[in-house]
Structures are given as structure tokens and as C-alpha cells.
């Protein structure tokens, strides 16, 4: 069975919500909530990969672990790969789960579910998606659609990811959730590849892996977690997490 480590890339460069990782949500920084969700998944050690001393200080003050990385990384995938070399230079962890640092409401069970497909040695990367239920999301370019062939109930083999409405015709559309579980060797290969033509065209990093012939499987989960990008999203996250605390 896989032996995962969970890495959360975080930086302070957000423009729509300055200082986003440290935004207060009910008394704790947002990045700390993400760390807690990842720890609640119970699949392995958790660390934040960051170039910000302020983020590292906030994580460590809450009892979490932070790894300082270079500031010039082009993507979160590059950042977590650097952090992986620091945390686990001997290669004990064969799976790396990349949880975005702006998902404070994510279900820990969804994080754990992403690891499941990697029990199959043919799978390089696993990710998540949920059925689109809101009509307007089907045509919204900001909602990335996962297109794949069903290989088991609740599991797809990815054929493509797109901002367009796809596939055509009757049937469900799937909202891709940007959480990835990489086989360690697949992550190393992925970050060494140059950006691919379709990746540049769609502005979707995961297409680099598909164009290189890597296999991505998709686990279908119940809900899309709230990604916090704006002050309005932040207020929604506060409301959601306050309600969970009261339950």
C-alpha cells in the first residue's frame, strides 16, 4: 500500500485577496485550517511548503510543520517537489499528496480518497472531481471539467481536462478539483517536463502529464470544496466552518 506524505504549497502573492494564507477564519489563519483538514485525513505526515517566513511562523505556532522553499517556483508542484527533498531525502514516502492552501473547508475523507487509485501500479497521478449540479457551471470557463472513461463506480480514467463544456451530449459533467496524489517518481518526472502545448493553451498544468503519456485517474466525490479567492469566499468559509464547529 502507498505510504503518503501530504504537502501544502502556500505563498503570499495572491492579488484578489492579499495575504490570503494568513486570512483569519474564526480565530486561526486559513493555512492552519488546511493543515488541520489534511491531518484529519490521517494518511501521513503533513507539511506546508512556503517561501514566506510569516506563513511558516503561523503554521509552526499552531503546532504544524513548515518547509522553506525558493521564491521563484513556477507552480505549487515545483514547490512541493523541493520540499519533498528536504523532508524525505531517503525516499521513504512513495506518494505525495498536493493539497491547495486555499481549501480550508475540504473534507478530510476526500483527501484520503485521492490516494486510493495509486494502489494500482499503472496509475501515475490521482485527482478528484464532483458531478456538476449548477447549470451555469457547465459553461463557465473557470470551472475545469474532467473528461474520462468510467473504469469502476466513482472512478474515471482521465482522457482530458478542459475549460470548455465537455463531453458533448447527455450525461454528467465533472467539476475537476485541483488536489493531486502523485506517485513519487511521477512527480519527479512531471516537474522535469517543459510546459506542453495543450497546457499552455488551456492554462491547465495537468495536461502536461496527459500529453506525456502519464495516467491520471479521477475519484468522484460528493462535493466541490470552497476555494477561497475573494473576500466573499472568505466570509463563506467562515460561515461554513463555524457551522461545523457548532454541530
N, C-alpha and C positions, 0 to 999 in steps of 0.2 A: 504494500500500500504506500501511497505517496507520503512524504514527510515535509509538510509545507512550512514556509515562513511567510508572514504577511507584512508587506511593506507599503507604506502610505506616503506618496510623494506630496510635498507641500512647499509652496513658495509664496512670496508676498506681492507678486506682480499683477494681481487682478485689478482691472481698471473700473469695472462696474461696481465693485464692492471693495474699496481699498482696505488692505489689512484683513482680508476675508478669513484666513485660518484662525485669527485671534478674535474674531467677532464673538461677542458674548451671547451664549444661548443658555438662559436660565442658570447663570452663575458659573459657567465653565466655557472656555474657548471652544469654538467649533471643532478644531482639530482634536481636542481631547475627547469630545463626543464620538468622533470617528474611531479613535483608538479604542474607546470602550466597546463600541459595536464589534470591532474586529476581535477584541479579547473575548467577548461573549460568544463569538463563533466557536471558540475552543479547538481550533485546528492546528495551532502552533504559535510560536513567539511572534510578537508584533513590534514593529519599529517604524518611526517616522523618518523619511529621508528628506532633508531640507538643506537649503543654503542660508537660512535665516537664523541667526543666534536667538532672536526673540521667540521664534517658533520652538526651537529646541529647548529653551528655558521653560516655556509654558508646558510643554509635554513632560519634561523631567520633573517639574514642580508638582504635576499631577500623578507622579509615580510611573510614567511611561518611559520608553527608551527612544532617543533620537540619535540619528547619524548625520553628521555634517557632510555635505557633498559640494561639488563645484557649482558655481553660479551660472555657468554657460551651457547647461544641458538644453538640448532642443526639445526634449519631451520628458514626461514622467517615466517612461520606460527606460530611458538612458539614466535618469536619476536613481531609480531603484537598482539598476544593474551595478552602478558604482557602490551604492550602499551594501549590496549583497556581498561584494568582495571584502568589504570591511567587516561585516557581521559574521560571515561564514566562509573564510578563505579556504577551509578544508573541504568544502562541498558536501557537508552533512545533509543539507536541505536540498532535495531534488525537485521541489515545486516552489514557485514564487507567486504569491497572490498579490496583485496590484489593486489596492482599494483607493479610489479617488478621495482626496482630502476634503471634498465639499459635499459628502454624502452622510450627514450626521444622523439621518433617520433610517439608514439602511437596515434591513432585517438581518441579524446575525446568521440566521438559517440560510439566507441567500448567499452570504459569503461562503459558508461551508459547502453549499450545493455546487459552487463553481469548481470545486476540486474533484468531484466525482468522476467526470469523464476522463481524467488523467490516469485512472486505473487501467484504461485501455492503452497499451503501448503505442498504438497507431495515432493517438491524438497528441498534437503538439501544444495546443493552447485551448483553454475552455473559457467561455464567457456566458453572459446571461441575457435574457430577453423576456418581455412580457407581451401578452396579446394587447393590441391597441383597441381601446374601448371608446375613445372620444373621436368622433368623426373628423374633427378638424385636424387631429394629429396625423391622419393618413396622408395629408397633402402638405404638411409642414416640413420644410427642409431642415429645420433644427432638430426634428425627430428622426434619428437614424433608424432605418429599417434593416433588420436581419432577414436575409433570404436563404432558406436552406431546405434540405430534404429531411423529412422525419425518419429517424432510424430507430426510435423507441418512443413510447409515450413520454411527452415532456422533454424530448431531446431531438435536436436537429444537427445535421452536419452542414456547416455553413458553406454556401456557394458564393455569396456576395453580401456586401453591406452598401447601402446607398441612402442618399438624402431624397431620392425620388420616391414616388409611390410604387411599390413593387412587393410581390409579383402582381401582374395583371390578373383580373378575373375574380371569381367568387372564392371566398375563403379568408382565413385570418391574416392579418398583417402583424408583424412582430416589432415592437419597440426595443431597439438594442440598448442594453445597459452597459456602460463602459467600465466594467470590472473584469479583470483578466486573471486567470490562473495559468501560468506558463510552466511547462517542463523546463528545468533549469537550462538544459542545452538549447532549447528552443529560444529562450530569452537571449542567450549569448549570440545565437545566430541572427536573431531578429535585429538587435541593436547594431550589428555589424553590417547589415544591408543598407544600401542607399535608399532614399525615398523612391517609391515606384511611380510609374505614370498614373495609374488609377488613384493611388493615394494622393498625389498632388492635385488631380482633377476633382475628386470628391472631398478632399481635405479630411480623409479618414485613414488614420495610421494603420488600422488592422488590415487594410487592403494590401499593404506591403507583404504581410505574411502570406496571404492567399496567392498573390502574384508569384511568390517564391515557391509555391507548391506545398506550403505548410498546411496542416489540417487543423481547423478550428471547429470545435463542437459547441453547441449552444444549449444551455439548460433553460427551460421555460419556467419562470417563477410567477407568482401571483400579481406582484405589484412593481411599478417603477419607483425607485426611491427618489425623494426630492433632492435635486441638485441645487445647491444654493449659489446663485449668481448675482442676485439683486437684493436690495433692501426688502422688497416684498417677499422674496423667497426666505429671507432670514426670519421675518415675522412668522411665516407659515411654519418654519422649522421649530421656532419657539413654542408655537401653539401645539404642534404635534407631539413634541417631546414632553411638554407639560401635561398633556392628556395621558400619555403613557405612564408618567410618574404617579399620576393620581389613580390609575387603575389598580 
